[in-house]
Amino acid sequence: MPCYFFYMNDGSSVRDAEGTELPDIYAAQDQAIRTSGEILRDRGAKFWNGTEWKLEVTDESDQVLFVLRFSAEEKLDPGTS
């Protein structure tokens, strides 16, 4: 079973040293979406500061297979309705 590595970068890189064995690239894409959702949930208000972060997925030879990019910026003044 192929091994996929999930690297998060939000200005500082978090390397996946272990990788995850998954049946194919479609399972890796599904895992990337789930992982991104967990990261977004855990970042809370910090996600809204406009800083872009990305999740790169590579194969065992460190070839980038796909990248998910995220950023959000709050434009409303929280004190107004």
The 8 nearest C-alpha neighbors of each residue, nearest first, counted from 0:
[[1, 22, 20, 21, 2, 23, 19, 3],
 [2, 0, 20, 21, 22, 3, 23, 59],
 [1, 3, 20, 19, 18, 59, 21, 58],
 [4, 2, 58, 19, 18, 57, 20, 59],
 [3, 5, 18, 57, 56, 15, 58, 19],
 [6, 4, 56, 15, 55, 54, 7, 3],
 [7, 5, 14, 55, 54, 15, 13, 56],
 [8, 6, 54, 13, 53, 12, 55, 5],
 [7, 9, 12, 53, 11, 52, 10, 13],
 [10, 8, 52, 11, 51, 53, 12, 7],
 [11, 9, 8, 12, 52, 51, 50, 7],
 [12, 10, 9, 8, 13, 7, 52, 14],
 [11, 13, 8, 7, 14, 10, 9, 6],
 [12, 14, 7, 6, 8, 15, 11, 9],
 [15, 13, 6, 16, 12, 7, 5, 4],
 [14, 16, 5, 6, 4, 17, 18, 13],
 [15, 17, 14, 18, 4, 5, 6, 13],
 [18, 16, 15, 19, 4, 2, 3, 14],
 [19, 17, 4, 3, 2, 15, 16, 20],
 [18, 20, 3, 2, 21, 4, 17, 1],
 [19, 21, 2, 1, 0, 3, 18, 22],
 [20, 22, 23, 1, 26, 0, 19, 2],
 [21, 23, 0, 26, 1, 20, 24, 27],
 [24, 22, 26, 25, 21, 27, 1, 0],
 [23, 25, 27, 26, 28, 22, 21, 64],
 [26, 24, 28, 27, 23, 29, 22, 30],
 [25, 27, 29, 24, 28, 23, 30, 21],
 [28, 26, 24, 30, 25, 29, 31, 21],
 [29, 27, 31, 25, 30, 26, 24, 32],
 [28, 30, 26, 32, 27, 31, 25, 33],
 [29, 31, 27, 33, 28, 32, 34, 26],
 [32, 30, 28, 34, 29, 33, 35, 27],
 [31, 33, 35, 29, 30, 34, 36, 28],
 [34, 32, 30, 36, 35, 31, 29, 37],
 [33, 35, 31, 37, 36, 32, 30, 38],
 [36, 34, 38, 32, 37, 33, 31, 39],
 [37, 35, 39, 33, 34, 38, 40, 32],
 [36, 38, 40, 34, 35, 39, 41, 33],
 [37, 39, 35, 41, 40, 36, 42, 34],
 [40, 38, 36, 42, 37, 41, 35, 43],
 [39, 41, 37, 38, 42, 43, 36, 35],
 [40, 42, 38, 43, 39, 37, 36, 46],
 [43, 41, 39, 45, 46, 40, 38, 44],
 [42, 44, 45, 41, 40, 46, 39, 47],
 [43, 45, 46, 47, 42, 48, 41, 40],
 [46, 44, 42, 47, 43, 48, 49, 50],
 [45, 47, 44, 42, 48, 43, 71, 39],
 [48, 46, 72, 71, 45, 49, 44, 73],
 [47, 49, 72, 50, 46, 45, 71, 73],
 [50, 48, 72, 71, 47, 70, 51, 46],
 [51, 49, 48, 70, 52, 9, 71, 46],
 [52, 50, 70, 69, 49, 9, 53, 68],
 [53, 51, 9, 69, 8, 68, 70, 50],
 [54, 52, 68, 8, 67, 7, 69, 55],
 [53, 55, 7, 67, 6, 66, 8, 5],
 [56, 54, 66, 6, 5, 65, 53, 7],
 [55, 57, 5, 4, 65, 64, 63, 66],
 [58, 56, 63, 62, 4, 61, 64, 3],
 [57, 59, 3, 61, 60, 62, 4, 2],
 [58, 60, 61, 2, 3, 57, 62, 4],
 [59, 61, 58, 62, 57, 63, 3, 2],
 [62, 60, 57, 58, 59, 63, 4, 56],
 [63, 61, 57, 60, 58, 64, 59, 56],
 [64, 62, 57, 65, 56, 61, 55, 58],
 [63, 65, 57, 56, 62, 58, 66, 55],
 [64, 66, 56, 63, 55, 67, 57, 28],
 [67, 65, 55, 54, 56, 68, 53, 64],
 [66, 68, 54, 53, 55, 69, 65, 31],
 [69, 67, 53, 52, 66, 54, 51, 70],
 [70, 68, 52, 51, 53, 67, 71, 50],
 [71, 69, 51, 49, 50, 52, 72, 68],
 [72, 70, 47, 49, 46, 73, 48, 69],
 [71, 73, 49, 47, 48, 74, 70, 46],
 [72, 74, 47, 75, 71, 48, 49, 76],
 [75, 73, 72, 76, 77, 47, 71, 48],
 [76, 74, 73, 77, 79, 78, 80, 72],
 [75, 77, 78, 79, 74, 73, 80, 72],
 [78, 76, 79, 75, 80, 74, 73, 44],
 [77, 79, 76, 80, 75, 74, 73, 44],
 [80, 78, 77, 76, 75, 74, 73, 72],
 [79, 78, 77, 76, 75, 74, 73, 72]]
